[in-house]
């Protein structure tokens, strides 16, 4: 629908006060063509005479941006145009009112000021932001978002990112995470993960993909992390270290005061290195990997503290995220058996396990990743 300026009908330049467009659907192909359209307009010779027709504003209602499997909207937009037809400013808001953005020209660039409340991320894991503020500068090909502030899941996230869509979609940036409760977040980021606690981390990330719906699978993330006062559900490290059975231990939980380490996430897999766990009578360190099929592998060295004594027990990690499995190394089991035979259960078992672990580390015996069934 078009709303004309009736007084302009008597003038050389006819003015359309507003053009209303309902239920517009923008595809990725159309968005990719926008820079070429604008460049063509810019390269066209400037008219010396006033234009025959001028539009003052555009209003989009119930619009949708479609990136294939991912979409943004529905949203409403208001765009004001100057005398030459270039945008003066644009405001965008989702119809549920949860996301709003203001875009204003600044020379050849555009200033972005966006905010959101109770908003769900439209692509990738369905993270819900209690509050989100994003500010930056954009061109027709990329955006530099220098200020990101968010509140979600009891914690805060601050940082910056760059996004480019000239060819496909590329992004990179850094985020500072503080006090994020992991109970829901862990399951969203890695389905099957059951973990609680308050996360603090400094993330560095990058990705390059052909389209927005592929960006999560292309994401590479690296960070040091620290989790306080939480639990690993589905595995009991202390029980596994004291049982010393070849079949391994599954189920239960490991509560901790602190869990720290280094994480690299790449191509859908996770590598946890320099892991350290502190929990009362339990201390542990090690390395664990999670494959793209959610299979676990690695080793944890558990130290069990008791009154007047302690035992170090190396444990292999196997199974899956849904059913993790911990079992002692062959050297630990053999040492425990010998110690029990010589000194009896309890002290003999602990001493033997410790000697078995030392011997195994000393001679560098390699263990299979999964136990024989």
C-alpha positions as a Markdown table, in Angstrom:
| # | Residue | x | y | z |
|---|---|---|---|---|
| 1 | Unk | 0.0 | 0.0 | 0.0 |
| 2 | Unk | 1.2 | 3.5 | -0.8 |
| 3 | Unk | 0.2 | 6.7 | 0.9 |
| 4 | Unk | 0.9 | 9.8 | -1.3 |
| 5 | Unk | 1.5 | 13.4 | -0.3 |
| 6 | Unk | -1.6 | 15.0 | -1.9 |
| 7 | Unk | 0.0 | 18.5 | -2.0 |
| 8 | Unk | 2.9 | 17.1 | -4.0 |
| 9 | Unk | 0.6 | 16.1 | -6.9 |
| 10 | Unk | 0.8 | 19.8 | -8.1 |
| 11 | Unk | 4.6 | 19.8 | -8.0 |
| 12 | Unk | 7.3 | 18.4 | -10.3 |
| 13 | Unk | 8.4 | 15.8 | -7.8 |
| 14 | Unk | 5.6 | 13.5 | -6.6 |
| 15 | Unk | 6.1 | 12.4 | -3.0 |
| 16 | Unk | 5.0 | 9.1 | -1.6 |
| 17 | Unk | 4.9 | 9.6 | 2.2 |
| 18 | Unk | 5.0 | 5.9 | 3.0 |
| 19 | Unk | 5.1 | 2.5 | 1.3 |
| 20 | Unk | 3.6 | -0.4 | 3.4 |
| 21 | Unk | 4.8 | -3.9 | 2.7 |
| 22 | Unk | 3.2 | -6.8 | 4.5 |
| 23 | Unk | 4.6 | -10.4 | 5.0 |
| 24 | Unk | 7.8 | -9.8 | 3.0 |
| 25 | Unk | 10.2 | -12.8 | 3.0 |
| 26 | Unk | 13.8 | -12.0 | 2.3 |
| 27 | Unk | 16.0 | -15.0 | 1.1 |
| 28 | Unk | 19.7 | -15.3 | 1.4 |
| 29 | Unk | 20.1 | -14.7 | -2.4 |
| 30 | Unk | 18.1 | -11.4 | -2.2 |
| 31 | Unk | 20.3 | -10.2 | 0.7 |
| 32 | Unk | 23.5 | -11.1 | -1.2 |
| 33 | Unk | 22.3 | -8.9 | -4.1 |
| 34 | Unk | 21.6 | -5.8 | -2.0 |
| 35 | Unk | 25.3 | -4.5 | -2.1 |
| 36 | Unk | 25.3 | -4.8 | -5.9 |
| 37 | Unk | 22.0 | -3.0 | -6.2 |
| 38 | Unk | 23.2 | -0.1 | -4.0 |
| 39 | Unk | 26.6 | 0.1 | -5.9 |
| 40 | Unk | 24.7 | 0.3 | -9.2 |
| 41 | Unk | 22.7 | 3.2 | -7.8 |
| 42 | Unk | 25.9 | 4.9 | -6.5 |
| 43 | Unk | 27.7 | 4.5 | -9.8 |
| 44 | Unk | 24.7 | 5.9 | -11.8 |
| 45 | Unk | 25.2 | 9.5 | -13.0 |
| 46 | Unk | 23.7 | 12.1 | -10.6 |
| 47 | Unk | 20.5 | 13.7 | -11.9 |
| 48 | Unk | 20.7 | 17.5 | -12.3 |
| 49 | Unk | 17.0 | 17.8 | -12.2 |
| 50 | Unk | 14.7 | 16.9 | -9.3 |
| 51 | Unk | 13.4 | 13.3 | -9.4 |
| 52 | Unk | 9.9 | 12.6 | -10.7 |
| 53 | Unk | 9.1 | 10.5 | -7.6 |
| 54 | Unk | 10.5 | 10.4 | -4.1 |
| 55 | Unk | 9.6 | 8.0 | -1.3 |
| 56 | Unk | 9.9 | 9.3 | 2.3 |
| 57 | Unk | 9.6 | 6.1 | 4.3 |
| 58 | Unk | 9.1 | 2.3 | 4.1 |
| 59 | Unk | 7.1 | 0.2 | 6.6 |
| 60 | Unk | 7.5 | -3.5 | 6.8 |
| 61 | Unk | 5.1 | -5.6 | 8.7 |
| 62 | Unk | 5.4 | -9.3 | 9.6 |
| 63 | Unk | 8.6 | -9.6 | 7.6 |
| 64 | Unk | 10.9 | -12.6 | 7.7 |
| 65 | Unk | 14.6 | -13.2 | 6.8 |
| 66 | Unk | 15.1 | -16.8 | 5.6 |
| 67 | Unk | 18.6 | -18.3 | 5.8 |
| 68 | Unk | 17.4 | -21.8 | 4.8 |
| 69 | Unk | 17.0 | -23.9 | 7.9 |
| 70 | Unk | 17.4 | -20.7 | 10.1 |
| 71 | Unk | 15.1 | -17.7 | 10.0 |
| 72 | Unk | 14.8 | -14.3 | 11.8 |
| 73 | Unk | 11.4 | -12.9 | 12.5 |
| 74 | Unk | 8.6 | -12.2 | 12.1 |
| 75 | Unk | 9.6 | -8.5 | 12.7 |
| 76 | Unk | 8.4 | -5.0 | 11.8 |
| 77 | Unk | 10.7 | -2.3 | 10.4 |
| 78 | Unk | 10.5 | 1.4 | 9.8 |
| 79 | Unk | 12.9 | 3.0 | 7.4 |
| 80 | Unk | 13.2 | 6.8 | 6.8 |
| 81 | Unk | 14.7 | 8.0 | 3.5 |
| 82 | Unk | 16.3 | 11.4 | 2.7 |
| 83 | Unk | 15.8 | 13.5 | -0.4 |
| 84 | Unk | 18.1 | 11.3 | -2.5 |
| 85 | Unk | 16.4 | 8.1 | -1.4 |
| 86 | Unk | 19.2 | 7.0 | 1.0 |
| 87 | Unk | 18.3 | 5.7 | 4.4 |
| 88 | Unk | 18.2 | 8.3 | 7.2 |
| 89 | Unk | 17.5 | 5.7 | 9.9 |
| 90 | Unk | 15.9 | 2.4 | 10.4 |
| 91 | Unk | 14.2 | 0.7 | 13.4 |
| 92 | Unk | 13.5 | -3.0 | 13.7 |
| 93 | Unk | 11.5 | -4.9 | 16.3 |
| 94 | Unk | 10.3 | -8.4 | 16.5 |
| 95 | Unk | 6.6 | -8.7 | 16.8 |
| 96 | Unk | 6.8 | -10.1 | 20.3 |
| 97 | Unk | 8.8 | -7.0 | 21.3 |
| 98 | Unk | 11.7 | -9.0 | 22.7 |
| 99 | Unk | 14.3 | -7.7 | 20.2 |
| 100 | Unk | 14.7 | -4.0 | 19.1 |
| 101 | Unk | 17.4 | -2.4 | 16.9 |
| 102 | Unk | 18.1 | 1.1 | 15.7 |
| 103 | Unk | 20.4 | 1.7 | 12.7 |
| 104 | Unk | 21.6 | 5.1 | 11.7 |
| 105 | Unk | 24.0 | 6.2 | 8.9 |
| 106 | Unk | 27.4 | 7.5 | 9.7 |
| 107 | Unk | 29.2 | 8.4 | 6.5 |
| 108 | Unk | 29.6 | 5.1 | 4.5 |
| 109 | Unk | 28.8 | 3.0 | 7.5 |
| 110 | Unk | 25.9 | 2.4 | 9.8 |
| 111 | Unk | 25.7 | 2.6 | 13.6 |
| 112 | Unk | 23.9 | -0.3 | 15.3 |
| 113 | Unk | 22.3 | -0.1 | 18.7 |
| 114 | Unk | 20.3 | -3.3 | 19.6 |
| 115 | Unk | 18.7 | -4.6 | 22.8 |
| 116 | Unk | 16.7 | -7.6 | 23.8 |
| 117 | Unk | 14.9 | -9.1 | 26.8 |
| 118 | Unk | 13.8 | -12.7 | 27.2 |
| 119 | Unk | 15.1 | -13.4 | 23.7 |
| 120 | Unk | 16.0 | -16.8 | 22.3 |
| 121 | Unk | 19.0 | -17.1 | 20.0 |
| 122 | Unk | 17.5 | -17.9 | 16.5 |
| 123 | Unk | 20.5 | -20.0 | 15.3 |
| 124 | Unk | 22.4 | -22.7 | 17.1 |
| 125 | Unk | 21.7 | -23.7 | 20.7 |
| 126 | Unk | 18.4 | -22.2 | 22.0 |
| 127 | Unk | 20.1 | -20.0 | 24.6 |
| 128 | Unk | 17.7 | -17.5 | 26.3 |
| 129 | Unk | 19.0 | -14.1 | 27.1 |
| 130 | Unk | 17.4 | -12.3 | 30.1 |
| 131 | Unk | 19.0 | -9.1 | 28.7 |
| 132 | Unk | 21.2 | -8.3 | 25.8 |
| 133 | Unk | 22.8 | -5.1 | 24.5 |
| 134 | Unk | 24.8 | -5.0 | 21.3 |
| 135 | Unk | 26.5 | -1.9 | 19.8 |
| 136 | Unk | 28.7 | -1.5 | 16.8 |
| 137 | Unk | 29.4 | -0.4 | 13.3 |
| 138 | Unk | 28.3 | -2.1 | 10.1 |
| 139 | Unk | 28.7 | -1.9 | 6.3 |
| 140 | Unk | 26.8 | -3.7 | 3.6 |
| 141 | Unk | 29.3 | -6.6 | 3.9 |
| 142 | Unk | 30.3 | -6.9 | 7.5 |
| 143 | Unk | 29.8 | -5.7 | 11.1 |
| 144 | Unk | 32.1 | -4.9 | 13.9 |
| 145 | Unk | 30.2 | -5.2 | 17.2 |
| 146 | Unk | 32.5 | -3.7 | 19.7 |
| 147 | Unk | 30.2 | -3.8 | 22.7 |
| 148 | Unk | 28.3 | -6.9 | 23.8 |
| 149 | Unk | 26.7 | -7.2 | 27.2 |
| 150 | Unk | 24.4 | -9.9 | 28.3 |
| 151 | Unk | 22.7 | -11.4 | 31.3 |
| 152 | Unk | 21.6 | -15.1 | 31.2 |
| 153 | Unk | 21.3 | -18.1 | 33.4 |
| 154 | Unk | 22.3 | -16.2 | 36.5 |
| 155 | Unk | 25.6 | -14.9 | 35.0 |
| 156 | Unk | 27.0 | -12.2 | 32.7 |
| 157 | Unk | 28.8 | -12.2 | 29.3 |
| 158 | Unk | 30.7 | -9.2 | 27.9 |
| 159 | Unk | 32.9 | -9.0 | 24.8 |
| 160 | Unk | 33.0 | -8.2 | 21.1 |
| 161 | Unk | 32.7 | -9.9 | 17.8 |
| 162 | Unk | 33.0 | -9.3 | 14.0 |
| 163 | Unk | 30.7 | -10.8 | 11.4 |
| 164 | Unk | 31.2 | -10.8 | 7.6 |
| 165 | Unk | 28.7 | -12.1 | 5.0 |
| 166 | Unk | 30.4 | -11.1 | 1.8 |
| 167 | Unk | 31.0 | -14.8 | 0.9 |
| 168 | Unk | 29.1 | -17.1 | 3.1 |
| 169 | Unk | 29.3 | -16.2 | 6.8 |
| 170 | Unk | 32.4 | -15.6 | 8.9 |
| 171 | Unk | 32.6 | -14.6 | 12.6 |
| 172 | Unk | 35.2 | -14.2 | 15.3 |
| 173 | Unk | 35.5 | -12.7 | 18.7 |
| 174 | Unk | 36.1 | -12.9 | 22.4 |
| 175 | Unk | 33.7 | -13.2 | 25.4 |
| 176 | Unk | 34.3 | -12.9 | 29.1 |
| 177 | Unk | 31.8 | -15.2 | 31.0 |
| 178 | Unk | 31.2 | -14.9 | 34.7 |
| 179 | Unk | 29.0 | -16.8 | 37.1 |
| 180 | Unk | 27.0 | -18.7 | 34.4 |
| 181 | Unk | 24.9 | -21.6 | 35.9 |
| 182 | Unk | 25.6 | -24.6 | 33.8 |
| 183 | Unk | 22.6 | -26.9 | 34.6 |
| 184 | Unk | 20.7 | -25.8 | 31.5 |
| 185 | Unk | 23.5 | -24.3 | 29.4 |
| 186 | Unk | 25.6 | -27.5 | 29.3 |
| 187 | Unk | 22.8 | -29.5 | 27.9 |
| 188 | Unk | 22.0 | -26.9 | 25.3 |
| 189 | Unk | 25.6 | -26.6 | 24.1 |
| 190 | Unk | 26.3 | -30.3 | 24.2 |
| 191 | Unk | 23.1 | -32.5 | 24.4 |
| 192 | Unk | 23.6 | -35.3 | 26.9 |
| 193 | Unk | 26.0 | -33.3 | 29.1 |
| 194 | Unk | 24.8 | -33.3 | 32.7 |
| 195 | Unk | 26.7 | -30.8 | 34.8 |
| 196 | Unk | 26.0 | -28.0 | 37.3 |
| 197 | Unk | 28.0 | -25.2 | 38.8 |
| 198 | Unk | 28.9 | -21.6 | 38.2 |
| 199 | Unk | 31.1 | -21.1 | 35.1 |
| 200 | Unk | 33.7 | -18.4 | 34.5 |
| 201 | Unk | 35.7 | -18.4 | 31.3 |
| 202 | Unk | 37.4 | -16.3 | 28.6 |
| 203 | Unk | 36.3 | -17.5 | 25.2 |
| 204 | Unk | 38.0 | -17.0 | 21.9 |
| 205 | Unk | 36.0 | -18.2 | 18.9 |
| 206 | Unk | 35.9 | -18.2 | 15.1 |
| 207 | Unk | 33.8 | -19.8 | 12.4 |
| 208 | Unk | 33.4 | -19.8 | 8.6 |
| 209 | Unk | 30.4 | -21.4 | 6.9 |
| 210 | Unk | 28.4 | -21.2 | 3.6 |
| 211 | Unk | 25.2 | -20.3 | 5.5 |
| 212 | Unk | 23.9 | -19.3 | 8.9 |
| 213 | Unk | 22.5 | -22.8 | 9.7 |
| 214 | Unk | 26.0 | -24.3 | 9.3 |
| 215 | Unk | 27.8 | -21.9 | 11.5 |
| 216 | Unk | 27.5 | -23.9 | 14.7 |
| 217 | Unk | 29.1 | -27.0 | 13.2 |
| 218 | Unk | 31.9 | -24.8 | 11.8 |
| 219 | Unk | 32.6 | -23.1 | 15.2 |
| 220 | Unk | 36.0 | -23.3 | 16.8 |
| 221 | Unk | 36.2 | -22.2 | 20.5 |
| 222 | Unk | 39.1 | -22.2 | 22.9 |
| 223 | Unk | 39.1 | -21.2 | 26.6 |
| 224 | Unk | 40.4 | -21.6 | 30.1 |
| 225 | Unk | 37.5 | -22.3 | 32.4 |
| 226 | Unk | 36.7 | -22.5 | 36.1 |
| 227 | Unk | 33.5 | -24.0 | 37.5 |
| 228 | Unk | 32.7 | -23.6 | 41.2 |
| 229 | Unk | 30.4 | -25.5 | 43.6 |
| 230 | Unk | 28.9 | -28.0 | 41.1 |
| 231 | Unk | 28.6 | -31.6 | 40.2 |
| 232 | Unk | 29.3 | -34.0 | 37.3 |
| 233 | Unk | 26.2 | -36.2 | 37.0 |
| 234 | Unk | 26.4 | -39.8 | 35.8 |
| 235 | Unk | 29.9 | -40.5 | 37.1 |
| 236 | Unk | 31.4 | -41.0 | 40.6 |
| 237 | Unk | 35.2 | -40.6 | 40.4 |
| 238 | Unk | 35.8 | -41.4 | 44.1 |
| 239 | Unk | 33.7 | -44.6 | 43.9 |
| 240 | Unk | 35.5 | -45.7 | 40.7 |
| 241 | Unk | 38.9 | -45.1 | 42.3 |
| 242 | Unk | 38.1 | -47.2 | 45.4 |
| 243 | Unk | 36.2 | -50.1 | 43.7 |
| 244 | Unk | 39.2 | -51.1 | 41.5 |
| 245 | Unk | 37.1 | -53.5 | 39.4 |
| 246 | Unk | 37.9 | -54.2 | 35.7 |
| 247 | Unk | 34.3 | -53.9 | 34.6 |
| 248 | Unk | 34.4 | -50.2 | 35.5 |
| 249 | Unk | 32.0 | -47.9 | 37.3 |
| 250 | Unk | 29.1 | -45.9 | 35.9 |
| 251 | Unk | 26.3 | -43.8 | 37.4 |
| 252 | Unk | 26.3 | -41.6 | 40.5 |
| 253 | Unk | 27.8 | -38.1 | 40.6 |
| 254 | Unk | 31.0 | -36.3 | 41.5 |
| 255 | Unk | 30.4 | -33.1 | 43.6 |
| 256 | Unk | 33.2 | -30.6 | 43.6 |
| 257 | Unk | 34.2 | -27.2 | 45.0 |
| 258 | Unk | 36.2 | -26.4 | 41.9 |
| 259 | Unk | 36.7 | -27.8 | 38.4 |
| 260 | Unk | 39.2 | -26.1 | 36.1 |
| 261 | Unk | 41.0 | -26.8 | 32.8 |
| 262 | Unk | 41.4 | -25.8 | 29.2 |
| 263 | Unk | 38.8 | -26.6 | 26.5 |
| 264 | Unk | 39.1 | -26.7 | 22.7 |
| 265 | Unk | 35.8 | -27.2 | 20.8 |
| 266 | Unk | 36.3 | -27.9 | 17.1 |
| 267 | Unk | 34.3 | -29.7 | 14.3 |
| 268 | Unk | 31.7 | -30.8 | 16.9 |
| 269 | Unk | 34.3 | -32.5 | 19.2 |
| 270 | Unk | 35.6 | -31.4 | 22.6 |
| 271 | Unk | 39.1 | -31.7 | 24.1 |
| 272 | Unk | 39.5 | -31.0 | 27.8 |
| 273 | Unk | 43.1 | -30.8 | 29.0 |
| 274 | Unk | 44.8 | -29.8 | 32.2 |
| 275 | Unk | 41.7 | -30.8 | 34.1 |
| 276 | Unk | 41.8 | -30.3 | 37.9 |
| 277 | Unk | 39.0 | -31.3 | 40.3 |
| 278 | Unk | 39.0 | -30.5 | 44.0 |
| 279 | Unk | 36.3 | -31.9 | 46.3 |
| 280 | Unk | 37.0 | -32.6 | 50.0 |
| 281 | Unk | 38.6 | -36.0 | 50.1 |
| 282 | Unk | 39.0 | -36.2 | 46.3 |
| 283 | Unk | 41.5 | -34.5 | 44.1 |
| 284 | Unk | 41.8 | -35.4 | 40.4 |
| 285 | Unk | 43.6 | -34.3 | 37.2 |
| 286 | Unk | 43.7 | -35.5 | 33.6 |
| 287 | Unk | 42.6 | -35.1 | 30.0 |
| 288 | Unk | 39.2 | -36.1 | 28.5 |
| 289 | Unk | 38.0 | -36.0 | 24.9 |
| 290 | Unk | 34.4 | -36.1 | 23.5 |
| 291 | Unk | 34.0 | -37.2 | 19.9 |
| 292 | Unk | 31.4 | -36.0 | 17.5 |
| 293 | Unk | 29.5 | -39.1 | 18.3 |
| 294 | Unk | 29.5 | -38.2 | 22.0 |
| 295 | Unk | 32.0 | -41.0 | 22.8 |
| 296 | Unk | 34.4 | -40.4 | 25.7 |
| 297 | Unk | 38.1 | -41.2 | 26.0 |
| 298 | Unk | 41.0 | -40.1 | 28.2 |
| 299 | Unk | 42.5 | -40.6 | 31.6 |
| 300 | Unk | 41.9 | -39.2 | 35.1 |
| 301 | Unk | 44.4 | -39.5 | 38.0 |
| 302 | Unk | 42.3 | -39.6 | 41.2 |
| 303 | Unk | 43.8 | -39.0 | 44.6 |
| 304 | Unk | 41.7 | -40.3 | 47.5 |
| 305 | Unk | 42.4 | -38.8 | 50.9 |
| 306 | Unk | 41.6 | -40.5 | 54.1 |
| 307 | Unk | 42.7 | -40.0 | 57.7 |
| 308 | Unk | 46.5 | -40.3 | 57.8 |
| 309 | Unk | 46.7 | -41.8 | 54.3 |
| 310 | Unk | 46.0 | -41.2 | 50.6 |
| 311 | Unk | 46.0 | -43.2 | 47.4 |
| 312 | Unk | 46.6 | -42.2 | 43.8 |
| 313 | Unk | 44.5 | -44.2 | 41.3 |
| 314 | Unk | 44.8 | -43.8 | 37.5 |
| 315 | Unk | 41.4 | -44.3 | 35.8 |
| 316 | Unk | 40.6 | -44.7 | 32.1 |
| 317 | Unk | 37.6 | -42.8 | 30.7 |
| 318 | Unk | 35.3 | -44.5 | 28.2 |
| 319 | Unk | 31.6 | -44.8 | 27.4 |
| 320 | Unk | 29.4 | -42.0 | 26.2 |
| 321 | Unk | 28.0 | -38.8 | 27.5 |
| 322 | Unk | 24.8 | -40.6 | 28.3 |
| 323 | Unk | 26.6 | -43.4 | 30.0 |
| 324 | Unk | 30.1 | -42.5 | 31.1 |
| 325 | Unk | 32.4 | -45.2 | 32.3 |
| 326 | Unk | 35.5 | -45.1 | 34.6 |
| 327 | Unk | 37.7 | -48.1 | 35.1 |
| 328 | Unk | 41.2 | -48.6 | 36.6 |
| 329 | Unk | 44.3 | -49.2 | 34.5 |
| 330 | Unk | 45.6 | -52.7 | 34.2 |
| 331 | Unk | 48.7 | -51.8 | 36.3 |
| 332 | Unk | 46.5 | -50.4 | 39.1 |
| 333 | Unk | 44.3 | -53.5 | 39.2 |
| 334 | Unk | 47.4 | -55.8 | 39.3 |
| 335 | Unk | 49.1 | -53.8 | 42.0 |
| 336 | Unk | 46.0 | -53.7 | 44.1 |
| 337 | Unk | 45.6 | -57.5 | 43.8 |
| 338 | Unk | 49.3 | -58.1 | 44.9 |
| 339 | Unk | 49.0 | -55.6 | 47.8 |
| 340 | Unk | 45.8 | -57.2 | 49.1 |
| 341 | Unk | 47.5 | -60.6 | 49.0 |
| 342 | Unk | 50.5 | -59.5 | 50.9 |
| 343 | Unk | 49.1 | -56.9 | 53.4 |
| 344 | Unk | 45.4 | -57.7 | 53.4 |
| 345 | Unk | 42.4 | -55.6 | 52.3 |
| 346 | Unk | 42.4 | -51.8 | 52.9 |
| 347 | Unk | 46.1 | -50.8 | 53.4 |
| 348 | Unk | 47.4 | -53.5 | 51.1 |
| 349 | Unk | 44.9 | -52.7 | 48.4 |
| 350 | Unk | 45.7 | -49.0 | 48.5 |
| 351 | Unk | 49.5 | -49.5 | 48.7 |
| 352 | Unk | 49.4 | -52.0 | 45.8 |
| 353 | Unk | 47.3 | -49.7 | 43.6 |
| 354 | Unk | 49.7 | -46.9 | 44.2 |
| 355 | Unk | 52.7 | -49.1 | 43.3 |
| 356 | Unk | 50.9 | -50.4 | 40.3 |
| 357 | Unk | 50.2 | -46.9 | 39.1 |
| 358 | Unk | 53.8 | -45.9 | 39.6 |
| 359 | Unk | 55.1 | -48.9 | 37.7 |
| 360 | Unk | 52.8 | -48.3 | 34.9 |
| 361 | Unk | 53.8 | -44.7 | 34.5 |
| 362 | Unk | 57.5 | -45.5 | 34.9 |
| 363 | Unk | 57.6 | -48.1 | 32.1 |
| 364 | Unk | 55.1 | -46.2 | 29.9 |
| 365 | Unk | 52.6 | -49.0 | 29.4 |
| 366 | Unk | 49.8 | -48.0 | 27.0 |
| 367 | Unk | 46.2 | -48.9 | 27.8 |
| 368 | Unk | 43.4 | -49.5 | 25.4 |
| 369 | Unk | 40.8 | -46.8 | 25.2 |
| 370 | Unk | 37.9 | -49.1 | 26.0 |
| 371 | Unk | 37.6 | -52.2 | 28.3 |
| 372 | Unk | 37.0 | -55.6 | 26.9 |
| 373 | Unk | 33.5 | -56.9 | 27.3 |
